[in-house]
Amino acid sequence: MEQDGKTRFTHVVPAGPVIVPPTEGEVVSPFNTVTMWEPVTQTTAFNPPQQPVAIVGYQVIVTRVAPLRVYSVEVPAGTTSLTVPPEFLDAGTEYELEILAIEESGNQTISPTFFETAEQQKLQALATARLLLVQTGFSAPEGPPFARQGSGL
């Protein structure tokens, strides 16, 4: 069966998203991991001159290699952060994070990084330290053990 159709190829290739947290090799809490990236507004510098680009969305992929487990989400163009569900992450494990910028013609560029989740013992030690601070009258940050945007530690 033959099909007729037209396809338009473009050389409009978006620059890769700049991943803010987690940074390469960062150790994060498996209970509060927020990925963030800068919005892509230009084409890649590998195909000069750079020009404005229309991004229609991003794809965020978090992968654990052994045993293989993949979390993949597509988000709209205005989104520049995503919380990884704590149910997906295990303590003391390395993950690959990939963020793809998707341009209106379908061209896309991927930016990868690796991060690791904190060991269970470290999380327990941080929770104990937080409890001691509270018991002695010092205030401790809110959320899971010393949570902060990005790393959660």
C-alpha positions, 0 to 999 in steps of 0.5 A: 500500500502506497501513501502520499505525504510531505515532510519538511526537514529543518536545520532548526536544532535547539540548544540543549537545556542547561540542567541546574540541579541536580548537578553532575555527581550531586548526592540528593535525597530520594524524598525531595529530588527536584530537577530544574533547567534553564529554558531553551530560547536559541538554536544550538551554537554548533549550527551558527548563527544562533537564532530564536527557537520555538520550543513546544515542550521538554521530555525529562527521563530519569534512568536507573541502570541496574536493574533497569527502571525508567521514569519519563515525562513530557512537560509543556514549554513553559515548565522548567522544573519537575519533582521526581516521585520519591516512589521511583527513587531508591536510597544509595543509587546512581541515576542518569537524568536526561532533559530533551528540548523539543522544537516545533518541527520535532527536532530535539537536543538532549542534555544528560547528567548523573546524580546519586541518592543519599544512603539510608544511614546518611538520611537517618543521621540527618533526621537525628541531627534535625531532631536534636536541633529542635530539642535544643531550641534551634530551628531546623529547615522544614521538609524531609531531612534538611530539604532544599530545592534540587538536592533535598539535602 
